[in-house]
């Protein structure tokens, strides 16, 4: 298991992925073709394309899907860092595409974009500000490519850091910002995650978990990778990632059936995740949006009641205080960190409600 990915709230997207020099046998090709056929866009005004965008001088892979080019754009800003959502999106995104033109963007150094540039040359550019500005450039390119000015930005997990930074810097570009697994303050979030996890261990009477968690005190303390990895081990075990699931294996295996990823690209996925996280995790420790008291665009939060990685009360409290043209929280009572997988129907309903509200504004 890639410890580095656990640091920022997401497990490695392809547990046990082999290195690029040892491409796995393509045992899943027939399944991928079935999924491809199921998800094919056939509507007259539909769009289904993947292209390479140059953002901040780095080539990055973008996939766009939707049943009607006239629909507003919804950009999904993935987590990690480096945990591109594109290989899993086929399992939850298709219903969204009837109402939005949905964009999956593999950030610089992540997913399919990892192979686009020399990692050594890319490394100095791997900053939060640069990824934020990549997102802003992407919005501009999408405006020109599809002639659509209505853009919703959905940031998930680490992606909510980037999403909130975009909303703070360029609210004029957004019809609304949507946070899911929202980061608000890294230090406070880690403390809350630890408290939640220890409470779950005590409720379960799990002596080993209690012993290992109490040995981490003070937490987060020095925020070492090993320390946070040890906490995430139990947070995930007690359903903090996926409620009532002791791990996320069923989810991560979805990548094997992704029509968007070849075996070669899957084999590089973990390399991109590790590359991104080793650089960016150091920049996250001081991230806090607590000083942000006003946003110039509507803001919505999709909050998993049992989220043990980015505990939702922090985001809910921040949302109560912030001033914005419109704001609303949507609670998911049977979800942790991944509402789009855990409660897909309610996630779609929330997105449609946000779209309806935005249409009136």
C-alpha positions in Angstrom: 0.0 0.0 0.0 1.3 3.5 -0.9 1.6 5.2 2.4 2.0 8.6 0.9 -1.5 8.7 -0.5 -3.0 8.0 2.9 -1.5 11.2 4.2 -4.0 13.3 2.3 -7.1 11.3 2.7 -7.2 8.9 -0.2 -5.9 5.3 -0.5 -3.8 4.4 -3.5 -6.2 4.1 -6.4 -4.8 0.9 -7.7 -3.5 -1.2 -4.8 -0.7 -3.4 -5.9 -0.2 -1.8 -9.3 2.9 -3.0 -10.9 5.7 -0.7 -12.1 5.6 0.6 -15.7 8.5 -1.7 -16.6 6.3 -4.7 -15.9 3.0 -4.1 -17.6 0.2 -6.3 -16.2 -1.5 -8.8 -18.5 -4.6 -7.3 -19.9 -7.1 -9.7 -18.4 -9.8 -7.0 -18.2 -10.1 -6.0 -21.9 -13.5 -7.8 -22.4 -14.9 -6.1 -19.3 -13.7 -2.7 -20.4 -15.4 -3.1 -23.8 -18.7 -3.9 -22.0 -18.3 -0.7 -19.9 -17.4 1.3 -22.9 -20.5 0.2 -24.7 -22.7 0.8 -21.7 -21.4 4.4 -21.2 -21.1 5.4 -24.8 -22.6 8.8 -25.5 -25.0 8.6 -28.5 -27.1 11.8 -28.1 -27.2 14.1 -31.1 -25.7 17.0 -29.2 -23.5 14.9 -27.0 -19.8 15.1 -26.4 -17.4 12.2 -25.6 -13.7 13.1 -26.1 -10.3 13.0 -24.5 -7.7 15.6 -25.4 -4.4 17.0 -24.1 -4.4 20.5 -22.7 -1.3 22.5 -22.1 -1.8 24.2 -18.7 1.0 26.3 -17.2 3.4 24.8 -19.8 2.6 21.2 -18.8 0.6 18.8 -20.9 -2.4 17.3 -19.1 -5.1 14.8 -20.1 -8.7 15.9 -20.0 -11.8 13.8 -20.6 -15.1 15.4 -21.4 -18.5 13.6 -21.5 -22.1 14.8 -21.7 -25.4 14.2 -23.4 -25.9 17.9 -24.5 -23.2 20.5 -25.2 -25.6 23.1 -24.1 -25.6 21.9 -20.5 -23.4 23.6 -17.9 -19.9 22.4 -17.4 -19.0 20.5 -14.2 -15.3 20.1 -13.6 -14.3 17.4 -11.2 -11.1 18.3 -9.3 -9.7 15.0 -8.0 -8.0 14.2 -4.7 -4.7 12.7 -3.7 -2.6 14.6 -4.4 -2.1 12.7 -7.6 -5.2 10.4 -7.2 -6.9 11.1 -10.6 -10.6 10.1 -10.5 -10.8 9.4 -14.2 -10.3 5.6 -14.0 -13.2 5.3 -11.5 -15.6 7.8 -12.9 -17.4 5.3 -15.1 -18.9 3.8 -12.0 -20.7 6.9 -10.8 -20.6 9.7 -13.4 -22.9 8.5 -16.2 -26.2 9.9 -14.7 -24.5 13.3 -14.2 -23.8 13.5 -17.9 -27.5 13.9 -18.7 -27.5 17.3 -16.9 -23.9 18.5 -17.1 -20.9 18.3 -19.5 -18.6 16.5 -17.0 -14.9 17.1 -17.2 -12.4 14.7 -15.6 -9.0 16.4 -15.5 -5.8 14.4 -14.6 -3.8 17.1 -12.8 -0.1 17.7 -13.6 2.0 14.7 -12.5 -1.2 12.6 -12.0 -2.9 9.7 -13.8 -2.5 9.8 -17.5 -0.8 13.2 -17.3 2.2 11.7 -15.4 3.7 10.3 -18.6 3.2 13.6 -20.5 6.2 15.3 -19.0 9.6 14.5 -17.5 9.0 14.2 -13.7 12.4 15.8 -12.9 11.5 18.8 -15.0 8.0 18.9 -13.7 8.9 18.6 -10.0 9.7 22.3 -9.4 6.3 23.3 -10.8 4.3 21.0 -8.4 2.8 23.7 -6.1 -0.7 24.4 -4.9 -0.7 27.8 -6.6 0.4 26.3 -9.9 -2.3 23.6 -9.8 -4.8 26.3 -8.9 -3.8 28.3 -11.9 -3.9 25.2 -14.1 -7.5 24.9 -13.1 -8.1 28.5 -14.0 -6.5 28.0 -17.4 -8.5 24.9 -18.0 -11.7 26.8 -17.4 -10.7 29.4 -20.0 -9.9 26.7 -22.5 -13.2 24.9 -21.9 -15.1 28.2 -22.4 -13.5 28.6 -25.8 -13.8 24.9 -26.8 -17.5 24.5 -25.9 -18.8 28.0 -25.9 -20.3 27.5 -22.4 -19.9 30.1 -19.7 -21.7 28.2 -16.9 -19.1 26.3 -14.9 -19.5 24.4 -11.7 -16.3 23.3 -10.0 -16.5 20.2 -7.7 -13.5 19.7 -5.5 -13.1 16.3 -3.8 -10.7 15.6 -0.9 -7.4 17.2 -1.9 -9.2 18.6 -4.9 -11.3 20.6 -2.5 -8.1 22.6 -1.6 -7.5 23.4 -5.2 -11.2 24.1 -5.8 -11.5 26.5 -2.8 -8.4 28.3 -4.0 -9.9 28.8 -7.4 -13.2 30.0 -5.9 -11.3 32.5 -3.7 -9.1 33.8 -6.5 -11.5 33.8 -9.4 -15.1 33.5 -8.3 -16.2 35.3 -11.4 -15.4 32.2 -13.4 -17.7 29.9 -11.4 -21.4 29.5 -11.5 -20.8 27.7 -8.1 -18.2 25.9 -6.1 -19.1 22.5 -4.7 -16.9 20.9 -2.0 -17.0 17.2 -1.2 -14.7 15.8 1.5 -13.8 19.4 2.0 -10.5 20.5 3.5 -11.0 23.5 5.8 -7.9 23.5 8.0 -5.3 20.7 7.8 -4.2 20.8 11.5 -7.7 20.9 12.8 -8.7 18.2 10.3 -6.0 15.8 11.4 -7.0 16.3 15.1 -10.6 15.7 14.3 -9.8 12.6 12.2 -7.7 11.2 15.0 -10.5 11.9 17.6 -13.1 10.2 15.4 -10.9 7.2 14.7 -10.0 6.6 18.4 -13.7 7.0 19.3 -14.6 4.3 16.7 -11.9 2.0 18.1 -13.2 2.4 21.6 -16.8 1.8 20.5 -15.7 -1.4 18.8 -13.6 -2.5 21.8 -10.6 -3.0 19.4 -7.7 -3.3 21.8 -5.1 -3.3 19.1 -6.5 -0.3 17.4 -6.7 1.6 20.7 -3.1 0.7 21.6 -1.7 1.7 18.2 -3.7 5.0 18.0 -2.8 6.0 21.6 0.9 5.4 20.8 0.6 8.2 18.2 0.0 10.9 20.8 0.5 13.8 20.5 -1.3 13.7 17.1 -0.6 15.0 14.6 2.5 16.3 16.3 5.3 16.2 13.8 3.0 15.2 11.0 5.4 12.5 9.8 4.2 10.3 6.9 4.6 7.2 9.1 2.5 8.7 11.8 -0.3 9.8 9.6 -0.2 6.6 7.7 -0.7 4.7 11.0 -3.8 6.8 11.8 -5.3 6.4 8.3 -4.9 2.7 8.6 -7.5 2.6 11.4 -9.6 5.5 10.0 -10.2 3.5 6.9 -10.7 0.3 8.8 -13.5 1.8 10.8 -15.3 3.2 7.7 -13.9 6.7 7.5 -13.3 6.3 3.8 -16.3 4.2 2.9 -18.9 3.8 5.6 -19.3 0.3 6.9 -16.4 -0.9 4.7 -13.1 -1.9 6.3 -11.2 -1.1 3.2 -11.7 0.4 -0.3 -10.6 -2.6 -2.4 -13.9 -2.9 -4.2 -13.6 0.7 -5.3 -10.0 0.7 -6.3 -10.5 -2.4 -8.5 -13.0 -0.4 -10.6 -9.9 1.1 -12.4 -9.3 -2.3 -14.1 -12.5 -1.9 -16.1 -12.0 1.7 -17.0 -12.4 2.4 -20.7 -10.2 5.5 -20.2 -7.1 3.6 -19.0 -4.9 1.1 -20.8 -2.9 -1.4 -18.8 0.2 0.8 -19.4 -1.5 3.8 -17.9 -2.8 1.8 -14.9 0.7 0.6 -14.3 1.9 4.2 -14.1 -0.9 5.4 -11.8 0.8 4.7 -8.5 4.0 6.3 -9.7 2.2 9.5 -10.4 0.4 9.4 -7.1 3.7 8.9 -5.2 5.5 11.6 -7.2 2.7 14.1 -6.6 2.3 13.4 -2.9 6.0 13.4 -2.0 6.2 17.0 -3.2 2.8 18.4 -2.4 2.1 17.0 1.1 4.7 19.3 2.6 2.7 22.2 1.3 -0.6 21.1 2.9 0.3 21.2 6.6 -0.3 25.0 6.8 -3.4 25.1 4.6 -6.4 26.8 6.3 -9.5 28.4 4.8 -10.6 29.6 8.3 -9.6 33.2 7.4 -11.9 33.1 4.3 -15.1 34.8 5.5 -16.5 35.7 2.1 -16.7 34.0 -1.3 -17.9 35.8 -4.4 -19.6 32.8 -5.9 -22.3 30.4 -4.6 -20.8 27.6 -2.4 -22.3 24.2 -1.6 -21.0 21.3 0.5 -21.7 17.6 0.1 -21.0 16.3 3.6 -20.6 12.6 4.5 -21.9 12.1 8.0 -19.3 9.5 8.8 -16.3 11.0 7.0 -13.3 10.1 9.2 -10.7 11.6 6.8 -12.0 15.1 6.5 -14.6 15.2 9.3 -17.6 17.1 8.0 -18.3 19.3 11.1 -15.3 21.5 10.2 -16.7 22.2 6.7 -20.2 22.7 8.1 -19.0 25.2 10.7 -17.0 27.1 8.1 -20.0 27.2 5.7 -22.2 28.6 8.6 -19.8 31.5 9.0 -18.9 32.3 5.4 -20.7 35.0 3.4 -21.6 34.0 -0.2 -24.3 34.8 -2.7 -25.9 31.5 -2.0 -24.8 28.6 0.2 -26.2 25.2 1.3 -25.0 22.0 3.0 -26.2 18.6 1.8 -25.8 15.8 4.4 -25.3 12.2 3.4 -26.3 10.1 6.3 -25.0 6.8 5.0 -21.7 8.1 3.6 -18.1 8.8 4.7 -15.6 10.3 2.4 -17.1 9.1 -0.9 -20.8 10.1 -1.3 -20.7 9.7 -5.1 -20.1 5.9 -4.5 -21.9 5.4 -1.3 -25.1 7.3 -2.0 -25.0 7.9 -5.8 -28.7 8.7 -6.2 -28.6 11.3 -3.4 -25.4 12.8 -4.9 -27.2 13.2 -8.3 -30.2 14.7 -6.5 -27.9 17.2 -4.7 -26.2 18.2 -8.0 -29.6 18.7 -9.7 -30.7 20.9 -6.8 -27.6 23.0 -7.1 -28.2 23.3 -10.8 -31.8 24.3 -10.2 -30.8 27.0 -7.6 -28.1 28.3 -9.9 -30.5 28.6 -12.8 -32.6 31.0 -10.8 -29.7 33.3 -10.0 
